[in-house]
Structure formats: C-alpha cells, structure tokens
Amino acid sequence: MRLNKLILFRELGIFCLLLISAVWCSVSERKVCQGTNNKLTLLAQPDDHYRAMVRMYRNCTVVLENLEITNVQEYHDLSFLRSIEEVGGYVLIGINYVDVIPLENLRLIRGHSLFDGKYGLAVVANFHRNESLESNSITSGLRELHMRSLTEILKGGVKIVHNPLLCNVETIQWLDIVQDDSDVNVSRGTDPQCKCLEFYKHKSLTRLNCAEQCSRRCKGPKPIDCCSEHCAAGCTGPQPTDCLACRDFQDDGMCKDACPRLMLYDPNTHQLVPNPNGKYNFGATCVKKCPYNFVATDHDACVRTCSSNMHEVEENGIRKCKQCDGLCPKVCNGLGTGALVNTIAVNATNIDSFINCTKINGHITIMRMTFQGDVFTNTPSMDPVKLDYFKTVKEISGKLHSWPNGTVSFAALNIPHLDHLGLHSLKEISDGEVVIRNNSRLCYVEGSYWPKLFRSENQRIRTENNAPMHSCEQQNSTCDSMCGEEGCWGPGPSMCVSCQHVSRKGRCVSHCNVLDGDPREYVSENVCLECDPECKILNRTPSCHGPGADQCTECAHFKDGTQCVAQCAQGLYNRLVWTYPDKNGQCQPCHANCTQRSHMPVVAAGLVGGMLLLMVLLLFIFVIFRRRYIRRKRTLRRLLQERELVGPLTPSGEAPNQALLRILKETELKKIKVLGSGAFGTVFKGLWIPEGEDVKVPVAVKVLREVASPKASKEILDEAYVMAGVDHPHMCRLLGICLTSSIQLITQIMPFGSLLDYVQENKDNIGSQTLLNWCVQIAKGMNYLEECHLVHRDLAARNVLVKTPNHVKITDFGLARLLGAEEKEYHADEGKVPIKWMALESIRHWTYTHQSDVWSYGVTVWELMTFGSKPYDGIPAREIGDILEKGERLPQPSICTIDVYMIMVKCWMIDADSRPHFRELVAEFSKMARDPSRYLVIQGDDHMYQPSPTDSKFCMSWISTEDMDGVVDAEEYLLPNKRFFNQSQPPPTPQYHNTAVSISFYGILSFKMILAKYTFWPSNLNVKNNQKIITNLFPTEYINLDVTETSNMINPNYEGPARGQTEDGYIDTYGCKPDGPEYLNTSCATLPRSPCATLDNPDYQQNFLSSSTTDALFLPAAENSHYLGLSKAMQSHIR
C-alpha cells in the first residue's frame, strides 16, 4: 500500500512537471535555428568549432535540421543546449570529451533526416584515450546523458555505442520512445562506478502503458488518458491544445494535421478566394509570413530554395517562387551543400560547376590554395581568369569566404592577382563583417557604399594592406568619370555603385536618348529605358513618356484606342467587328454588316447622326437664350415696381458698431515735447484743447511722416478703427484722429510708460498684491477684447502701459484683428510678429484665436513674475517652434507657488481648446489677489511701495513745459454721460478753479483728479486745505491696497530729457522695427534707411515660415522701447 502511494505521488509530480512544461511552451517565444549537416567533420579548430555551435544554438528552442554536438572539449560549457525542445532531423553526439550533455528539455526528435540513413539518435565515440600514459587508459568522456524529457522519436532508431564511461542508457525503455519498426542498438558502458539516480529509475511511459483505445500516446493507463492523434511526445489532456508537442503542425497553440491554406474554393463563384486565416508551413509551425531568407511557394510552404523549374521573385514585399518563363536562372550548390558539402574552398576541381550560376546556395571561399593548389589532396592550381565565372552570380545565400571565427560574411584575403572586386550587382550583406586585406593589386575598395549594404548596425568593414591609393592613381585604376560620389566596384562606367547622371542597361552615361539618338528612350528614376517599338521617333520632342504602347507621344503606324499597333485588328479572336485605319491613322470599327471592310455605311450613318446632333444642339442653345431673356425681363419689371430694392438682403446678424471716431482739427492740438521719432513718424507729448471749451487734455500725438506710403496710412487707420471701438478701464482709448497731410493719431498718455520698464526699474518695490492685481486687470482687458471678438495678437508686458502703479492699460492694437460673428480664428499673411510670445499654432500655421492670446497672456504673467526677464533668453527665435513641439516651456519663477505656475502651464497647452478662457483667468487671479502672500513669496513683501503719480518732480516736469491751467484727464473729460460737441451743455471746467490758486497747486490738483480714482492721497502735499475734499471726491477702486507714502523716485519715462529732446519710452514709435532674429521684416529694406534700421529687437520676427514678401511700409506703433529701440545702442545679431 505504501509503495502504491509512493508511485502515485511520483507520477503526480511527473504530471505537474509536464504540465508546467506545456504552459511554458505556450507562453514563451519559440526561437528557431537552422541546424547543421556536417556529421562528425571538424571544420576548424576545436575552440572555433565550439564558438560556432554556441552562436547556432544559443536560446534556440526548435532546430529545423540536425542537432550535431561534436568535438566538444572537457572544459567547454554546454549549458546553452538546455533550451532545445524539438529537433527536425537527427541528434548526433559524437567525439566529445565533456562529462555531461545537458539536453533536459529535448522532448521530440522528428527524424526528417537520419544519421547513416536509419538513426534518429546517435551517441558514438564520446571518450578520450590518453596515449601518453603507459596504460593507454581513458581519462575523460561522456558520463551522463541528460535527456529525461525525451518522449518520442517519430522516425529512426537509436544507436549508442563506443561510450565506455556512459552509464545506464541500457535501462531506458527505448521501445516506448521509438516507433515499432525502428532499430535500437544500445551498448552498455564499462565504468564500474555507474549509478542510476533515483529520479531517472521511474520514468512514465507514454506508449507501452496505454489503453487499447489510444491510437498513439497517452498520459496514463486509462482510456480517458488518451492523447489526441495530433499529439507527439505525450499530453496533459485529450484535446489538440493539450499536446506537449505536435506530430504534424502547430497553429497558435493547437496541433493540426495541416496549416490553413492560403486559398479556399468558393462554391458560389467557383473560384479560389484568399483565406484571411491562411498560413505558410515552416517546419512544424504555421506562420503568417515566411522568415527572412526563406521564400514562399504556391504550395503554402516556406523553403530555402525554389525547385529546378522555378525562380524567386518579390511581390508586395514577399519573396515567392514563380514558374520560369523559358529558361530559369541557374541555381548552384555552394560549399557546404550538395556535392560540395565537405569542400573547404573553391579550387580547380570545382570551379567549372559555377559557370552561368545566378544564385549560389551555400558559401563561397577563396583562399591561397585556390590559386596555388594543394599537394596533400593532389589539387592543381587554378587560373585566376576563371573567377570571371562569378560575374553572373546575383545572390549568395551563405557567406563569401568563411573564416575560422565564422563572423565574416565577405573576405578577400591574400589573393595576389585580384585587382578589383566587380560586385556591381551586390545589394545586401545580411550578416557578418567584411574583411579585405593583403591584396597587393586590389583597388576600388575605399568607396562609401559599404554601410548601405549592411543589414545590421553591428556589421563593419576592415581593409588592410591593399594597393595604396597613389599606386591606383598612377595605374589609372580609379572610378570612371560617369560614376557618382559613392565609388565603384571596378574600372569602366559599368562598375559604378551610382551614376553621376543616368544609367542605361547597367552602364552610366551622360544623358538619355530622349530628344535624339537611337533608340528613343524615357527617363525613370535616373534610368534610361527604351520606348515601345510602335512609338514614332520625333525630333526635339520626347517620343514616349513611359513603358508600353499606350505611353507614346505619336504612333509609328496606327492607333487602336489608347494603344499604338502595327496594324488594325482584322479577324482576331474574341473580336467580332474588324477595324480599319482612317486618314488620321486611328483604327475605326467596320459596320457589322460589312463583308469587305467597306466603311461607306459608317460614313452615311455618321453624317445623318451628326446633322441630328447639330439640330438638337441648336435647339438647346435657343432654349437657354430664351430662358435667360425671360428671366432678365422679369427681373427688370420687378425692379421697376420696387425701386427701393436695389439688391438682395444678406443679414449677418452682427450688432452695429456704434463707436465714436472724433475728427480733430490741427488747431486744437498743441505739441509740447518730442517723445520719440523713427523712420515713419514722430510721437509728441501734447495737449488737446477742444474748440470752444476751456479744457486741456494731456495726450500723446502720433504723427505719420509725409514720405510714408499709402499702405502705412491705411494701417494707421486700421489701428484707429480698432482703438476707437474699445471702451474699458483697462484698455488704452483713442481720443481722436487728425486728417492732415500727415495723419495724426491722438491717444491717452500714460505717466509711467510700459509695464515691462516699470517692473524692471522698481522690482525691489513691487509686492505680491500689486503683481496679482496687474494680472487681474490684464485678464479683464483681454476678456473684454474676447467679448468684442477682437484678437490682440501682440499681448506682452511691453504693450501694457502703467497709468498709476495700481492701474494698467493694454495698448498697441496695430496687430489686432476683428473677427466676424461666425469667425473663430484669423489667418495672417506675414508681418513682424513676436515669436516668443506666440502660440505654437500661430508660429506654424499663422492662425490667431482668442486662445492664442491666452498663450501670450501666460508669457506676459511670466514676465511680471520674473520682473521683466526675457522669455527663452539665449534661444534663437527660429528654433522656438521646434522647442515648443518637444515639450519645453518657460521655467517656474522663483517667487511663484505651483498654483500660479500651473495657470501659466495651462495657458501653454498645445491643444488650444485645453487652455483656459480669460473669464476663468479673471476668476482665478481675483481669488489669488485676495490672499496674495499665499501664492507669491517675495522677500520683504510687507514693506513694498511704488512711486506715487503725484511726485513733485513729475509735476514740475509738466509745469516747466507748459501752463497747466485747466488740465483735465481724458477719462474725466470723456465721461459716458457727456455729449460730445453738444453746445447746449457747458464745457467741463476744472473743479475748485480759482485765479488766486498758484500754478503749482493747480497742476498737482489736476493730476490728483486723474489718479484719485485708483490711489490714496499722500499726506505731504502742499494742498493741505483741500486734501480732505479731494480725497472724499474720488474713492478708490481697489480697497485692498495699502496706503503708502509719497515716493521720491523719478519716473524715467518723463524725467530726464529737456524740452525738444526725445524720451526713451516713446522713441521710434512709427519707425521700422529693427531687423533682428526674433523680429525681422524684409519689407523694410525697400524704404530709406533710418537710425533704427541697424538695430535689433529681440522680441519680433517676420517670415519665420516660408511666405511671399509683401511691400508693407507701415508697422504698428508701440509706446515702449521694445518697439522703438533707440534708447540705447543695441547690437544683437541673428542667433
């Protein structure tokens, strides 16, 4: 009872082992290797032989041919054999000195080829006798043959002889493994120390112990343990998917007797149709595609070579065997195959077998003994001229010269008569290295074509001790002048790797016979190809445009449809009606009743039909003209009856633009001081004094020069149109336009200049609360533009002006565009654009939307958080698009928390729809502005303060230039409830006007009226009596702002230049923006050069995409140094 339990447990363990093996086979990748057919021959030194065997069988699971383990020394490691599970041919283990052959996972030997014609497994002569000892004893040899998984040999017997140290092989039940008619010749070893391990004593039987109902193999003695008839080597269940190995073919884990055919018979159409599940037979496996270096046959099989009456062709990327049309290309056996299986090199005895060969199956080895002969084998020397036999060879399936290490696919070594290789038809070297050395006369080997022939990156070429270059040049052994730069394989134009011009039948020539010469040709992929013989030879005109008789320009004889023919069809099969040539040489069909090919009935029928067709055509034309006349008459009658209707109505649904554009007189403007000038105009600080009113409004007057082009005038009017239509606290307003000979644009003047300059100069005094309030105000202004369907296109910190430290306004609408009611985006043509502030779609496709303005807003916020740093500083603007596509963005500013930086990152998403809208940005930054220290971390944030707009030096600058009596801010003058040019209402006058008040007090008071809406009054003014009144008149808008003391800082935008001098903040307002790498405009080259033309602006660039150049003479004005650029000498070059 106890013995039965032990046997049961042992069989259960073996069953689990087999089950695990089956699962492993189903999930692991099965690597297939070719195998060898050398039998017991040692082709090289033992170590080289061993390395070749390692390369062949490492990680191999299935061996297609034979597994030959021979000449292994006792110090060699054979652990790489453990992965082998199936062998297609025989297994030969012979002349080995190693102790153990580890074939633990070998399960099946198919026996497609047999050793000595009858053995599937042969283990012979595995011992080493030490002849140096007097006893002549055996010192080493095979002791253990680990093949415990071997379950079946489908064909062939077993031969295990002359292995004196091999133990226990006679104890194996070989009749359970081999077939009934197989021969088993097993001799017992003579080593007295042999011991059989307990594990090997009780191996399960899969054939002898099966029930009678089982057809082949089983997993136990019961009828339910029978394996499927498609199984080999045992199973784990009765299904074809439970086999340990397949007897015939394996298809995706299922054993079958045949693979699914590629073509199936359709009984409905009685035709063969493609099988979508069809596969090729490759060994014992079904595959969808044949492996590399195998060809597919019409019998759904992958083979190494085609049969004798077939040749290889490539169709749709698949190499197939096709029936030869006439004589087949000659396929010859190379070294290692067929009759040359044991031949070492090409010599005088076998060179004749390669005559007229186009493909060689096997290897080609040319060594010194090829030419000198071999006395030992009585081989005569060979004439080197016979190497010309290889000129017809197009493909070698093996290696060209097999050197002992087995890694060289091509070698030319020590061949004294070799002067060129001549391999002009060589297209690929699939594997191995190329070695060319010690050929004293060899030239033409230094070309650049070798890497293009390699299929693997590990391949390389080695050339040593060949003919030196100067010697080749002296012998004129250089490439022909018709060859290209890649080199050549030998002398003459037929040995070129590529041609300098074109090639004809493998020979490089200077030109093809397209317009003259015989025969006439056409060019296809730099190859001269002959026209069809039926094409007429034309002079100075191509005779054809492609292959075939349908590509002729004119026919030499006759034309039948689209084909040029020698004669019209007469009595041809499957052609009921004969044809005849007309006077133009066109083949026309005869009448069906014609017996003598007469064409008279055809002419009569054509005449009658033509007249009938002409009558129908004339009637059709008459009807068309008649209908057109009636339609015109009805339209005229309707217009006479409804005189007010002059055209069809096409309502757009858009609201009318009721913006007010003021036309100012030149007499109402008083220019005080030049703020800046450029190539196209000048900016003045001035006053607007409305006619009939005692009011002075500080303004900036932009005057276009008279030499500017009409296009410049049009563009400044476009800017005026956009600015006149905006009305928002955070948008710079247009006050009016003066249409003199030089157009003048009158806008609000901002005391503190651009926001970029302001944050750069006052970065030590700007706190988190101020920064976040600016972000809110800019977002509100951009949200207003979005609601008005305006795309700004040029949002940046330089285009935001500072009215007060707590109030900023967006300006520069030179690039802004108004979208229609149905428009979602604007496509620009060209012009100067700020690349580093632009969205990726704007850079690549010139597409501008509100979401592209969101991208620019993110860059503007980044400028504020870095206190005026330049985005992507040091990176050429032309590379910005590539950098953004790769995912690079501006870094996180040091003062920003991740909350603020994440908003910037959302603005820089590639997908425009993923970016936030301005209304969302207003909400986000408004929330942050209520708790600024939580989102921005600035040293000394609690002690920050900004310059006051009521700084006495600032006021003195105005007082020193003009009498400031009656000065009123533009926004106070243009109140919403004021009716402009309404003489019924009294003009606005300054409050608290008193002639006794000093000028200095009134000037300060006027500017306090301008800024009281946004700021608290400082406590140290000279208007002590009126301080309380003024403070109560204008409550502040931002209640969370701290009260700060008056700053003594001088505003750099207004303090400095004397009267008549320029100011940095407004220099070159109308000037050509300098030609820099980020802001280039080629159109400016046509205008007179100005001082700004030599300066670079790093923020803008034109034509960063290929586009046509226009003659734009006007560029948008900008109220800051980034547009005007004359404040200091800048010298930036294209980066």
Order of alpha helices (4+ residues) and beta strands (2+ residues): alpha-beta-alpha-beta-beta-beta-beta-beta-beta-beta-beta-beta-beta-beta-beta-alpha-beta-alpha-beta-beta-beta-beta-beta-beta-beta-beta-beta-beta-beta-beta-beta-beta-alpha-beta-beta-beta-alpha-beta-alpha-beta-beta-beta-beta-beta-beta-beta-beta-alpha-beta-beta-beta-alpha-beta-beta-alpha-alpha-beta-beta-beta-beta-beta-alpha-beta-alpha-alpha-alpha-alpha-alpha-alpha-alpha-alpha-alpha-alpha
